């Protein structure tokens, strides 16, 4: 599923047993909040998503301190898929001086939503990010409804 696909991701350096044991997580050493990320499982999960930088993860964590708090919004049936994909886009990230400089953005928000809401664990994370899971799931639903 998700963990296997994250391990195979093309955008991350391959981890060796030494790097896993030494660092506990693939967080760059120059990251300001490295200790915070290494101590928080939810932050580690966010940083493990391809192309989600630590500062994006911290912005999400400040608004949604647990995975359950974010997933409860993602599974809310009253919200549209577009609203859910755009949920995190306006969260502000802190700059190096502690001031809020930049938004998380539409692309990162959509990436996080699609990874967490993927229905097919056999699709690579890059394919999910490009909408493969969404289209595969909808095609399967359409073919099942035509058969019935």
C-alpha positions as CSV (number, residue, x, y, z in Angstrom):
1,X,0.0,0.0,0.0
2,X,1.0,3.5,0.8
3,X,4.2,2.7,2.7
4,X,5.6,0.5,-0.1
5,X,4.8,3.2,-2.6
6,X,6.5,5.9,-0.5
7,X,9.6,3.7,-0.2
8,X,9.7,3.3,-4.0
9,X,9.2,7.0,-4.7
10,X,11.5,8.4,-7.4
11,X,12.0,11.7,-5.7
12,X,13.5,10.5,-2.5
13,X,17.0,9.2,-2.0
14,X,17.0,5.4,-1.3
15,X,17.4,4.8,2.5
16,X,20.0,2.5,3.8
17,X,19.7,0.7,7.1
18,X,22.3,3.0,8.5
19,X,20.5,6.2,7.5
20,X,17.2,4.9,8.9
21,X,18.8,4.0,12.2
22,X,20.8,7.1,12.4
23,X,18.2,9.6,11.4
24,X,14.9,7.8,12.2
25,X,13.3,9.7,9.3
26,X,14.3,11.3,6.0
27,X,14.4,14.9,7.2
28,X,17.2,17.1,6.0
29,X,19.7,18.0,8.8
30,X,19.4,21.7,8.0
31,X,15.6,21.8,8.7
32,X,14.9,24.3,11.5
33,X,12.2,22.1,13.1
34,X,14.0,18.8,12.6
35,X,13.7,17.7,16.3
36,X,10.0,18.5,16.3
37,X,9.4,16.4,13.1
38,X,11.5,13.5,14.4
39,X,9.4,13.4,17.7
40,X,6.0,13.6,16.0
41,X,4.6,10.7,14.1
42,X,2.0,12.7,12.3
43,X,4.7,15.2,11.0
44,X,6.8,12.2,9.9
45,X,3.9,10.9,7.9
46,X,3.3,14.2,6.2
47,X,7.0,14.7,5.4
48,X,7.1,11.1,3.9
49,X,4.7,12.2,1.2
50,X,6.8,12.9,-2.0
51,X,7.4,16.7,-2.6
52,X,5.9,17.7,0.8
53,X,8.6,19.8,2.5
54,X,8.9,20.0,6.3
55,X,7.6,23.6,6.3
56,X,4.4,22.4,4.4
57,X,4.0,19.6,6.9
58,X,4.3,22.0,9.9
59,X,1.7,24.4,8.4
60,X,-0.7,21.4,8.1
61,X,0.1,20.2,11.6
62,X,-0.6,23.6,13.1
63,X,-4.2,23.5,11.7
64,X,-4.7,19.8,11.9
65,X,-2.7,18.4,14.9
66,X,-3.6,14.8,14.3
67,X,-4.2,12.6,11.2
68,X,-7.7,12.0,12.5
69,X,-8.5,15.7,12.5
70,X,-7.5,16.0,8.9
71,X,-9.1,12.7,7.8
72,X,-12.4,13.7,9.5
73,X,-12.6,16.7,7.1
74,X,-11.5,14.6,4.1
75,X,-14.3,12.0,4.7
76,X,-17.0,14.7,5.4
77,X,-19.8,13.8,2.8
78,X,-21.1,17.4,2.8
79,X,-17.9,18.7,1.1
80,X,-17.1,18.3,-2.6
81,X,-13.9,16.6,-3.8
82,X,-12.7,20.0,-5.1
83,X,-13.2,21.6,-1.6
84,X,-11.3,18.8,0.0
85,X,-8.5,19.0,-2.5
86,X,-8.2,22.8,-1.9
87,X,-8.6,22.5,1.9
88,X,-4.9,23.2,2.8
89,X,-4.0,25.6,0.0
90,X,-4.4,28.8,2.1
91,X,-2.5,27.6,5.2
92,X,0.4,29.9,5.8
93,X,4.0,28.6,6.2
94,X,6.5,30.2,8.5
95,X,9.7,31.6,7.0
96,X,13.2,31.3,8.5
97,X,12.6,34.4,10.7
98,X,9.3,33.1,12.1
99,X,7.1,35.3,10.0
100,X,4.4,33.9,7.8
101,X,5.6,34.3,4.2
102,X,3.9,31.9,1.9
103,X,0.8,29.7,1.4
104,X,1.0,25.9,1.2
105,X,-0.6,26.2,-2.3
106,X,-3.1,24.3,-4.4
107,X,-0.6,21.7,-5.7
108,X,0.6,20.6,-2.3
109,X,-3.0,20.6,-0.9
110,X,-4.1,18.4,-3.8
111,X,-1.1,16.1,-3.4
112,X,-1.8,15.5,0.3
113,X,-5.5,14.9,-0.3
114,X,-4.9,12.4,-3.1
115,X,-2.3,10.4,-1.2
116,X,-4.4,10.1,1.9
117,X,-7.6,9.3,0.1
118,X,-6.2,6.9,-2.5
119,X,-8.4,3.8,-3.0
120,X,-5.9,1.6,-4.7
121,X,-2.8,0.7,-2.8
122,X,-1.0,-0.8,-5.8
123,X,-0.7,2.5,-7.7
124,X,2.5,4.5,-7.3
125,X,2.4,7.7,-5.3
126,X,3.3,9.7,-8.5
127,X,0.4,8.2,-10.3
128,X,-2.0,9.0,-7.5
129,X,-0.8,12.5,-7.5
130,X,-1.6,12.8,-11.2
131,X,-5.1,11.6,-10.6
132,X,-4.7,7.9,-11.7
133,X,-6.5,6.6,-8.6
134,X,-9.4,8.9,-9.1
135,X,-9.9,7.9,-12.7
136,X,-9.3,4.2,-12.0
137,X,-11.9,4.2,-9.2
138,X,-14.5,6.1,-11.3
139,X,-13.9,3.8,-14.3
140,X,-14.4,0.8,-12.1
141,X,-17.6,2.3,-10.6
142,X,-18.9,3.0,-14.1
143,X,-18.2,-0.5,-15.4
144,X,-19.8,-2.1,-12.3
145,X,-22.9,0.1,-12.8
146,X,-23.2,-0.9,-16.5
147,X,-22.9,-4.6,-15.6
148,X,-25.6,-4.4,-12.9
